[in-house]
Amino acid sequence: PVLVTGIGKIRAAAGLAACLAAYESAGGPPSVVVNIGTAGALHAHMEGVHRVDTVLLHDFSHAAIREITGTDEYPPLHVGP
């Protein structure tokens, strides 16, 4: 099954939680969950399908987190060429 939650982390988390709860009551959770994720263009001329090699949490300041905690808890994740 495909779950479309709409835009935003809160919608995604709430939608997935409800879906997993339904699976749990029906006999158990799925063996895997794949998040297609969020994507946006850095430039207006970008379009089509692109293969991603690095993902990052982009909606807060990594520098500020490092300054407060001494580390970046969410560094960029390199997923392949």
Distance bins in CASP14 RR format, pairs under 12 A and 6 or more apart:
PFRMAT RR
TARGET T0000
AUTHOR 0000-0000-0000
RMODE 2
METHOD distances of the structure
MODEL  1
1 16 0 0 0 0 0 1 0 0 0 0 0
1 19 0 0 0 0 1 0 0 0 0 0 0
1 20 0 0 0 0 0 1 0 0 0 0 0
1 22 0 0 0 0 1 0 0 0 0 0 0
1 23 0 0 0 0 1 0 0 0 0 0 0
1 26 0 0 0 0 0 1 0 0 0 0 0
1 30 0 0 0 0 1 0 0 0 0 0 0
1 33 0 0 0 0 0 1 0 0 0 0 0
1 34 0 0 0 0 0 1 0 0 0 0 0
2 19 0 0 0 0 0 1 0 0 0 0 0
2 30 0 0 0 0 0 1 0 0 0 0 0
2 33 0 0 0 0 0 1 0 0 0 0 0
2 34 0 0 0 0 1 0 0 0 0 0 0
2 35 0 0 0 0 0 1 0 0 0 0 0
2 36 0 0 0 0 1 0 0 0 0 0 0
3 11 0 0 0 0 0 1 0 0 0 0 0
3 12 0 0 0 0 1 0 0 0 0 0 0
3 13 0 0 0 0 0 1 0 0 0 0 0
3 14 0 0 0 0 0 1 0 0 0 0 0
3 15 1 0 0 1 0 0 0 0 0 0 0
3 16 1 0 0 1 0 0 0 0 0 0 0
3 17 0 0 0 0 0 1 0 0 0 0 0
3 18 0 0 0 0 1 0 0 0 0 0 0
3 19 1 0 1 0 0 0 0 0 0 0 0
3 20 0 0 0 0 1 0 0 0 0 0 0
3 22 0 0 0 0 0 1 0 0 0 0 0
3 23 0 0 0 0 0 1 0 0 0 0 0
3 30 0 0 0 0 0 1 0 0 0 0 0
3 33 0 0 0 0 1 0 0 0 0 0 0
3 34 0 0 0 0 0 1 0 0 0 0 0
3 35 0 0 0 0 1 0 0 0 0 0 0
3 36 0 0 0 0 0 1 0 0 0 0 0
3 37 0 0 0 0 0 1 0 0 0 0 0
4 11 0 0 0 0 1 0 0 0 0 0 0
4 12 0 0 0 0 1 0 0 0 0 0 0
4 15 0 0 0 0 1 0 0 0 0 0 0
4 16 0 0 0 0 0 1 0 0 0 0 0
4 19 0 0 0 0 0 1 0 0 0 0 0
4 35 0 0 0 0 0 1 0 0 0 0 0
4 36 0 0 0 0 1 0 0 0 0 0 0
4 37 0 0 0 0 0 1 0 0 0 0 0
5 11 1 0 1 0 0 0 0 0 0 0 0
5 12 1 0 1 0 0 0 0 0 0 0 0
5 13 0 0 0 0 1 0 0 0 0 0 0
5 14 1 0 0 1 0 0 0 0 0 0 0
5 15 1 0 1 0 0 0 0 0 0 0 0
5 16 1 0 0 1 0 0 0 0 0 0 0
5 17 0 0 0 0 0 1 0 0 0 0 0
5 18 0 0 0 0 1 0 0 0 0 0 0
5 19 0 0 0 0 1 0 0 0 0 0 0
5 33 0 0 0 0 0 1 0 0 0 0 0
5 35 0 0 0 0 1 0 0 0 0 0 0
5 36 0 0 0 0 0 1 0 0 0 0 0
5 37 0 0 0 0 1 0 0 0 0 0 0
5 38 0 0 0 0 0 1 0 0 0 0 0
6 12 1 0 0 1 0 0 0 0 0 0 0
6 13 0 0 0 0 0 1 0 0 0 0 0
6 14 0 0 0 0 0 1 0 0 0 0 0
6 15 0 0 0 0 1 0 0 0 0 0 0
6 16 0 0 0 0 0 1 0 0 0 0 0
6 36 0 0 0 0 0 1 0 0 0 0 0
6 37 0 0 0 0 0 1 0 0 0 0 0
6 38 0 0 0 0 1 0 0 0 0 0 0
7 37 0 0 0 0 0 1 0 0 0 0 0
7 38 1 0 0 1 0 0 0 0 0 0 0
7 39 0 0 0 0 0 1 0 0 0 0 0
7 40 0 0 0 0 0 1 0 0 0 0 0
7 59 0 0 0 0 0 1 0 0 0 0 0
8 14 0 0 0 0 1 0 0 0 0 0 0
8 15 0 0 0 0 0 1 0 0 0 0 0
8 16 0 0 0 0 0 1 0 0 0 0 0
8 35 0 0 0 0 0 1 0 0 0 0 0
8 37 0 0 0 0 1 0 0 0 0 0 0
8 38 1 0 0 1 0 0 0 0 0 0 0
8 59 0 0 0 0 1 0 0 0 0 0 0
9 15 0 0 0 0 0 1 0 0 0 0 0
9 16 0 0 0 0 0 1 0 0 0 0 0
9 35 0 0 0 0 0 1 0 0 0 0 0
9 37 0 0 0 0 1 0 0 0 0 0 0
9 38 0 0 0 0 1 0 0 0 0 0 0
9 57 0 0 0 0 1 0 0 0 0 0 0
9 58 0 0 0 0 0 1 0 0 0 0 0
9 59 0 0 0 0 1 0 0 0 0 0 0
9 60 0 0 0 0 0 1 0 0 0 0 0
10 16 0 0 0 0 0 1 0 0 0 0 0
10 17 0 0 0 0 0 1 0 0 0 0 0
10 59 0 0 0 0 0 1 0 0 0 0 0
11 17 0 0 0 0 0 1 0 0 0 0 0
11 18 0 0 0 0 0 1 0 0 0 0 0
11 37 0 0 0 0 0 1 0 0 0 0 0
11 38 0 0 0 0 0 1 0 0 0 0 0
12 18 0 0 0 0 0 1 0 0 0 0 0
12 19 0 0 0 0 0 1 0 0 0 0 0
12 33 0 0 0 0 0 1 0 0 0 0 0
12 35 1 0 0 1 0 0 0 0 0 0 0
12 36 0 0 0 0 0 1 0 0 0 0 0
12 37 1 0 0 1 0 0 0 0 0 0 0
12 38 0 0 0 0 1 0 0 0 0 0 0
13 19 0 0 0 0 0 1 0 0 0 0 0
13 20 0 0 0 0 0 1 0 0 0 0 0
13 33 0 0 0 0 0 1 0 0 0 0 0
13 35 0 0 0 0 0 1 0 0 0 0 0
14 20 0 0 0 0 0 1 0 0 0 0 0
14 21 0 0 0 0 0 1 0 0 0 0 0
15 21 0 0 0 0 1 0 0 0 0 0 0
15 22 0 0 0 0 0 1 0 0 0 0 0
15 33 0 0 0 0 0 1 0 0 0 0 0
15 35 0 0 0 0 0 1 0 0 0 0 0
16 22 0 0 0 0 0 1 0 0 0 0 0
16 23 0 0 0 0 0 1 0 0 0 0 0
16 29 0 0 0 0 0 1 0 0 0 0 0
16 30 0 0 0 0 0 1 0 0 0 0 0
16 33 1 0 0 1 0 0 0 0 0 0 0
16 34 0 0 0 0 0 1 0 0 0 0 0
16 35 0 0 0 0 1 0 0 0 0 0 0
16 37 0 0 0 0 0 1 0 0 0 0 0
17 23 0 0 0 0 0 1 0 0 0 0 0
17 24 0 0 0 0 0 1 0 0 0 0 0
17 29 0 0 0 0 0 1 0 0 0 0 0
17 33 0 0 0 0 0 1 0 0 0 0 0
18 24 0 0 0 0 0 1 0 0 0 0 0
18 25 0 0 0 0 0 1 0 0 0 0 0
19 25 0 0 0 0 0 1 0 0 0 0 0
19 26 0 0 0 0 0 1 0 0 0 0 0
19 28 0 0 0 0 0 1 0 0 0 0 0
19 29 0 0 0 0 1 0 0 0 0 0 0
19 30 0 0 0 0 1 0 0 0 0 0 0
19 33 0 0 0 0 1 0 0 0 0 0 0
20 26 0 0 0 0 0 1 0 0 0 0 0
20 27 0 0 0 0 0 1 0 0 0 0 0
20 28 0 0 0 0 1 0 0 0 0 0 0
20 29 1 0 1 0 0 0 0 0 0 0 0
20 30 1 0 0 1 0 0 0 0 0 0 0
20 33 1 0 0 1 0 0 0 0 0 0 0
21 27 0 0 0 0 0 1 0 0 0 0 0
21 28 0 0 0 0 0 1 0 0 0 0 0
21 29 0 0 0 0 1 0 0 0 0 0 0
22 28 0 0 0 0 1 0 0 0 0 0 0
22 29 0 0 0 0 1 0 0 0 0 0 0
22 30 0 0 0 0 0 1 0 0 0 0 0
23 29 1 0 1 0 0 0 0 0 0 0 0
23 30 1 0 0 1 0 0 0 0 0 0 0
23 31 0 0 0 0 0 1 0 0 0 0 0
23 32 0 0 0 0 0 1 0 0 0 0 0
23 33 0 0 0 0 1 0 0 0 0 0 0
24 30 0 0 0 0 0 1 0 0 0 0 0
35 55 0 0 0 0 0 1 0 0 0 0 0
36 49 0 0 0 0 0 1 0 0 0 0 0
36 52 0 0 0 0 0 1 0 0 0 0 0
36 55 0 0 0 0 0 1 0 0 0 0 0
37 52 0 0 0 0 1 0 0 0 0 0 0
37 55 0 0 0 0 1 0 0 0 0 0 0
37 57 0 0 0 0 0 1 0 0 0 0 0
37 58 0 0 0 0 0 1 0 0 0 0 0
38 52 0 0 0 0 0 1 0 0 0 0 0
38 55 0 0 0 0 1 0 0 0 0 0 0
38 56 0 0 0 0 0 1 0 0 0 0 0
38 57 0 0 0 0 0 1 0 0 0 0 0
38 58 0 0 0 0 1 0 0 0 0 0 0
38 59 0 0 0 0 1 0 0 0 0 0 0
39 46 0 0 0 0 1 0 0 0 0 0 0
39 47 0 0 0 0 0 1 0 0 0 0 0
39 48 0 0 0 0 0 1 0 0 0 0 0
39 49 0 0 0 0 0 1 0 0 0 0 0
39 50 1 0 0 1 0 0 0 0 0 0 0
39 51 0 0 0 0 0 1 0 0 0 0 0
39 52 1 0 0 1 0 0 0 0 0 0 0
39 55 0 0 0 0 1 0 0 0 0 0 0
39 56 0 0 0 0 0 1 0 0 0 0 0
39 58 0 0 0 0 0 1 0 0 0 0 0
40 46 0 0 0 0 1 0 0 0 0 0 0
40 47 0 0 0 0 0 1 0 0 0 0 0
40 48 0 0 0 0 0 1 0 0 0 0 0
40 50 0 0 0 0 1 0 0 0 0 0 0
40 52 0 0 0 0 0 1 0 0 0 0 0
40 55 0 0 0 0 0 1 0 0 0 0 0
40 58 0 0 0 0 1 0 0 0 0 0 0
40 59 0 0 0 0 0 1 0 0 0 0 0
41 47 1 0 0 1 0 0 0 0 0 0 0
41 48 0 0 0 0 1 0 0 0 0 0 0
41 50 0 0 0 0 1 0 0 0 0 0 0
42 50 0 0 0 0 0 1 0 0 0 0 0
42 58 0 0 0 0 0 1 0 0 0 0 0
43 50 0 0 0 0 0 1 0 0 0 0 0
51 79 0 0 0 0 1 0 0 0 0 0 0
51 80 0 0 0 0 1 0 0 0 0 0 0
51 81 0 0 0 0 1 0 0 0 0 0 0
52 76 0 0 0 0 0 1 0 0 0 0 0
52 77 0 0 0 0 0 1 0 0 0 0 0
52 78 0 0 0 0 0 1 0 0 0 0 0
52 79 1 0 0 1 0 0 0 0 0 0 0
52 80 0 0 0 0 1 0 0 0 0 0 0
52 81 0 0 0 0 0 1 0 0 0 0 0
53 76 0 0 0 0 0 1 0 0 0 0 0
53 77 0 0 0 0 1 0 0 0 0 0 0
53 78 1 0 0 1 0 0 0 0 0 0 0
53 79 1 0 0 1 0 0 0 0 0 0 0
53 80 1 0 1 0 0 0 0 0 0 0 0
53 81 1 0 1 0 0 0 0 0 0 0 0
54 75 0 0 0 0 0 1 0 0 0 0 0
54 76 1 0 1 0 0 0 0 0 0 0 0
54 77 1 0 0 1 0 0 0 0 0 0 0
54 78 1 0 1 0 0 0 0 0 0 0 0
54 79 1 0 0 1 0 0 0 0 0 0 0
54 80 0 0 0 0 1 0 0 0 0 0 0
54 81 0 0 0 0 0 1 0 0 0 0 0
55 74 0 0 0 0 0 1 0 0 0 0 0
55 75 0 0 0 0 0 1 0 0 0 0 0
55 76 1 0 0 1 0 0 0 0 0 0 0
55 77 1 0 1 0 0 0 0 0 0 0 0
55 78 0 0 0 0 1 0 0 0 0 0 0
55 79 1 0 0 1 0 0 0 0 0 0 0
55 80 0 0 0 0 0 1 0 0 0 0 0
56 62 1 0 0 1 0 0 0 0 0 0 0
56 72 0 0 0 0 1 0 0 0 0 0 0
56 74 1 0 0 1 0 0 0 0 0 0 0
56 75 1 0 0 1 0 0 0 0 0 0 0
56 76 1 0 1 0 0 0 0 0 0 0 0
56 77 1 0 0 1 0 0 0 0 0 0 0
56 78 0 0 0 0 1 0 0 0 0 0 0
56 79 0 0 0 0 0 1 0 0 0 0 0
57 65 0 0 0 0 1 0 0 0 0 0 0
57 72 0 0 0 0 1 0 0 0 0 0 0
57 73 0 0 0 0 1 0 0 0 0 0 0
57 74 1 0 1 0 0 0 0 0 0 0 0
57 75 0 0 0 0 1 0 0 0 0 0 0
57 76 0 0 0 0 1 0 0 0 0 0 0
57 77 0 0 0 0 1 0 0 0 0 0 0
58 74 0 0 0 0 1 0 0 0 0 0 0
58 76 0 0 0 0 1 0 0 0 0 0 0
59 65 0 0 0 0 0 1 0 0 0 0 0
59 74 0 0 0 0 0 1 0 0 0 0 0
60 66 0 0 0 0 0 1 0 0 0 0 0
60 68 0 0 0 0 0 1 0 0 0 0 0
60 72 0 0 0 0 0 1 0 0 0 0 0
60 73 0 0 0 0 0 1 0 0 0 0 0
60 74 0 0 0 0 1 0 0 0 0 0 0
61 67 0 0 0 0 1 0 0 0 0 0 0
61 68 0 0 0 0 1 0 0 0 0 0 0
61 72 0 0 0 0 0 1 0 0 0 0 0
61 74 0 0 0 0 0 1 0 0 0 0 0
62 68 0 0 0 0 0 1 0 0 0 0 0
62 69 0 0 0 0 0 1 0 0 0 0 0
62 70 0 0 0 0 0 1 0 0 0 0 0
62 71 0 0 0 0 0 1 0 0 0 0 0
62 72 1 0 1 0 0 0 0 0 0 0 0
62 73 0 0 0 0 1 0 0 0 0 0 0
62 74 1 0 0 1 0 0 0 0 0 0 0
62 75 1 0 0 1 0 0 0 0 0 0 0
62 76 0 0 0 0 1 0 0 0 0 0 0
63 69 0 0 0 0 0 1 0 0 0 0 0
63 70 0 0 0 0 0 1 0 0 0 0 0
63 71 0 0 0 0 0 1 0 0 0 0 0
63 72 0 0 0 0 1 0 0 0 0 0 0
64 70 0 0 0 0 0 1 0 0 0 0 0
64 72 0 0 0 0 0 1 0 0 0 0 0
64 73 0 0 0 0 0 1 0 0 0 0 0
65 71 1 0 0 1 0 0 0 0 0 0 0
65 72 1 0 1 0 0 0 0 0 0 0 0
65 73 1 0 0 1 0 0 0 0 0 0 0
65 74 1 0 0 1 0 0 0 0 0 0 0
65 75 0 0 0 0 0 1 0 0 0 0 0
66 72 1 0 1 0 0 0 0 0 0 0 0
66 73 0 0 0 0 1 0 0 0 0 0 0
66 74 0 0 0 0 0 1 0 0 0 0 0
66 75 0 0 0 0 1 0 0 0 0 0 0
END
